[in-house]
Structure formats: C-alpha cells, structure tokens
Amino acid sequence: MTLLTRLRTARTLLGLGSRPQPAPPPRPETPTSVAIIMDGNGRWARSRGLPVAAGHRAGARALKRVVRAAGDAGVRDLTVFSFSTENWNRPPNEVEDLMGLFCELIDREVPELHAERVRIRFIGRLEDLDDELLGKIAGAEALTARNDRLRLFIAMNYGGRAEILDAARRFADCGPDAGEAEFAACLYGPDLRDPELIIRTSGEQRLSNFLLWQGAYSELVFSPRLWPDFGPEDLDAALREYAGRQRRFGAR
C-alpha cells in the first residue's frame, strides 16, 4: 500500500473524505479577496516541446490546487483571469481548444468543487460565448449557488475596460446624484470584494486589463513561476509577502 493510499484510507476512516470541512477563520493578515492572472501556460508547454493545449490543461490542474489552498488559507473570494476579450485574437485552433477545455473542466471539476462548498461565478461578456458553454456556465452557477466556503469568480471573455464601459452604460440610468457605490453595483460582479492582493505569474509585471476598477488599491505580487508550476507553496509565499506590507490607501 502506497503512502498516498494510506493517507486516503485514513481520511476516509476519520470522515474527512466524506464531507467538506468548514472554512477556517482567516488569519488577521490573510486577504479576504485574492485575484490571480494565470500567465505562462504557453511558455510552459513550449519549453517542454508540447502543444499549447497541453499547457492549458496543466494550468487547469494548477488552478485546482490553488483553489483548495486558498480556501484552506481562509481566502473568501478568489478571482482568476481565464480568458480575456483580447484572447480571441489568438490562433483559431488555440481558441477552439480552450473553449472545448472550458466545457470539459466544468463537467469534470464542478461536482468536486461543489462537494467542497465552493461557489462558482463567471464574470465578463458572457453573452458572446456559444450556447453549449453558456449552458454549462449556468448549470455550474446554479449547482453551487448555496455554497459558502469560498467564492471562485472566473473572468471569462473579460476585459477591465470592457467592464467599465458596460458599467457606464448601466450607470447612465442611475441619476445625477449617483456615486462610486452605485457605479460598482453596475459591474459584472457587484458583490465581488475588491481584491486586497493581485498575483501575476510567469514573471510579467503588468495588469493586462484585469480588474481595473476593483484593483485600484490592490497590492501586487509578481511570481516568476509559470502558472502550471504554481502551487500552494507559491500562494503561501505571496500571502506572506502581502502580510508584510502596510496598506495606506493614499494616506501617510
């Protein structure tokens, strides 16, 4: 019997594998809301002589690890950048592979995330997606709607400028006395907490049109790790770096 098998057996005997554990109380220094720009799938694949699609699949496995680790750390909202409004400009075969992968991942991963009490939300210009993917998105959101361990916001066909532009159109009906709170209510995810921490992987140091409104005062951590290699220890390092900073919000 392998060590992994023994651990699984022990978890079952203890009842740990049969039901999700309650969300731990966050440590005082743990950000409530974290966002991640998952960058580096293509470079990861090319460095191994693999097709880009293999990098995206490895990236999906990394996301699964990080979602679990974020919940264990006490994070309440995790927002990930999965497909941008600009990603449609990638080679058609890569876009087609990605759309198929999204459908596959929803079918395969959502039941397990649901069992772990993860609520799944999608934000972006979802109306531009095809009917099959839209149906799976609606099903995932409906299935997990009552979960309360962690909220996973998936930015799909998302762009920060597009979000602000779309919100401005809705905000026009709010009246002359409306302010920031009313504008925020017009965003794709009005209940999404502003991220205290935004992480970008692969060594690139830019926001790439991600959460431009919500990230106005976010702390930024740039990891050299390519996204498929990013794991719980890297998330922990980013959380520790965040904990060592002092947020002033423009004050001294």
Backbone hydrogen bonds, N-H to C=O, Kabsch-Sander energy under -0.5 kcal/mol:
donor,donor_aa,acceptor,acceptor_aa,energy
6,R,2,T,-2.4
7,L,3,L,-2.5
8,R,4,L,-2.3
9,T,5,T,-2.5
10,A,6,R,-2.7
11,R,7,L,-2.5
12,T,8,R,-2.1
13,L,9,T,-2.5
14,L,10,A,-2.1
15,G,11,R,-0.5
15,G,12,T,-1.0
16,L,11,R,-2.7
17,G,11,R,-1.0
19,R,15,G,-0.6
27,R,73,A,-0.6
30,T,27,R,-1.9
34,V,77,D,-2.7
35,A,197,L,-2.4
36,I,79,T,-2.8
37,I,199,I,-3.1
38,M,36,I,-0.9
38,M,81,F,-0.6
39,D,37,I,-1.4
44,W,40,G,-2.4
45,A,41,N,-2.1
46,R,42,G,-2.7
47,S,43,R,-2.3
48,R,44,W,-0.5
48,R,45,A,-1.3
49,G,46,R,-1.4
50,L,45,A,-2.7
54,A,51,P,-1.3
55,G,51,P,-0.9
55,G,52,V,-0.5
56,H,52,V,-1.9
57,R,53,A,-1.9
58,A,54,A,-2.1
59,G,55,G,-2.3
60,A,56,H,-1.7
61,R,57,R,-1.5
62,A,58,A,-1.8
63,L,59,G,-2.2
64,K,60,A,-1.7
65,R,61,R,-1.7
66,V,62,A,-2.4
67,V,63,L,-2.8
68,R,64,K,-1.6
69,A,65,R,-2.2
70,A,66,V,-2.9
71,G,67,V,-2.1
72,D,68,R,-2.2
73,A,69,A,-1.8
74,G,70,A,-0.7
74,G,71,G,-0.9
75,V,70,A,-2.2
76,R,32,T,-2.4
77,D,32,T,-2.3
78,L,151,R,-2.8
79,T,34,V,-2.4
80,V,153,F,-2.6
81,F,36,I,-2.0
82,S,80,V,-0.9
82,S,155,A,-1.7
83,F,155,A,-1.8
85,T,158,Y,-1.6
87,N,84,S,-0.9
89,N,86,E,-1.9
90,R,87,N,-1.8
94,E,91,P,-0.9
95,V,91,P,-2.0
96,E,92,P,-2.6
97,D,93,N,-2.2
98,L,94,E,-2.3
99,M,95,V,-2.5
100,G,96,E,-2.1
101,L,97,D,-2.3
102,F,98,L,-2.6
103,C,99,M,-1.8
104,E,100,G,-2.3
105,L,101,L,-3.0
106,I,102,F,-2.2
107,D,103,C,-2.0
108,R,104,E,-2.3
109,E,105,L,-3.4
110,V,105,L,-0.7
110,V,106,I,-1.2
113,L,109,E,-2.4
114,H,110,V,-2.9
115,A,111,P,-1.9
116,E,112,E,-1.3
117,R,114,H,-1.8
118,V,113,L,-2.5
119,R,117,R,-0.5
119,R,150,L,-2.9
121,R,152,L,-2.9
123,I,154,I,-2.2
125,R,157,N,-2.5
126,L,124,G,-2.0
128,D,125,R,-1.6
129,L,126,L,-2.0
134,L,130,D,-2.4
135,G,131,D,-2.4
136,K,132,E,-1.7
137,I,133,L,-2.5
138,A,134,L,-2.5
139,G,135,G,-2.0
140,A,136,K,-2.4
141,E,137,I,-2.4
142,A,138,A,-2.2
143,L,139,G,-2.5
144,T,140,A,-1.8
145,A,142,A,-0.8
147,N,144,T,-1.9
149,R,117,R,-2.3
150,L,117,R,-1.1
151,R,76,R,-3.1
152,L,119,R,-3.5
152,L,150,L,-0.6
153,F,78,L,-2.6
153,F,151,R,-0.7
154,I,121,R,-3.3
154,I,152,L,-0.6
155,A,80,V,-3.0
155,A,153,F,-0.6
156,M,123,I,-2.5
156,M,154,I,-0.8
157,N,83,F,-0.9
158,Y,83,F,-2.1
160,G,209,N,-3.2
163,E,159,G,-2.5
164,I,160,G,-2.1
165,L,161,R,-2.7
166,D,162,A,-2.9
167,A,163,E,-2.6
168,A,164,I,-2.4
169,R,165,L,-1.6
170,R,166,D,-1.5
171,F,167,A,-2.9
172,A,168,A,-1.3
173,D,170,R,-1.5
174,C,171,F,-2.4
178,A,175,G,-1.3
183,F,179,G,-2.1
184,A,180,E,-3.1
185,A,181,A,-1.4
186,C,183,F,-1.9
187,L,184,A,-1.5
192,L,189,G,-2.3
196,E,33,S,-1.6
197,L,33,S,-1.3
198,I,219,E,-3.0
199,I,35,A,-2.9
200,R,221,V,-2.3
201,T,37,I,-1.8
202,S,225,R,-2.5
203,G,223,S,-2.4
204,E,201,T,-0.6
211,L,209,N,-0.5
215,G,211,L,-2.5
216,A,213,W,-1.2
218,S,215,G,-1.2
219,E,196,E,-3.0
221,V,198,I,-2.4
223,S,200,R,-3.0
223,S,221,V,-0.6
227,W,39,D,-1.9
229,D,226,L,-1.8
230,F,226,L,-0.6
230,F,227,W,-1.8
234,D,231,G,-0.8
235,L,231,G,-2.1
236,D,232,P,-2.6
237,A,233,E,-1.8
238,A,234,D,-2.1
239,L,235,L,-2.5
240,R,236,D,-2.3
241,E,237,A,-2.2
242,Y,238,A,-2.4
243,A,239,L,-2.2
244,G,240,R,-1.1
244,G,241,E,-0.6
245,R,242,Y,-2.0
247,R,245,R,-0.5
251,A,248,R,-2.0
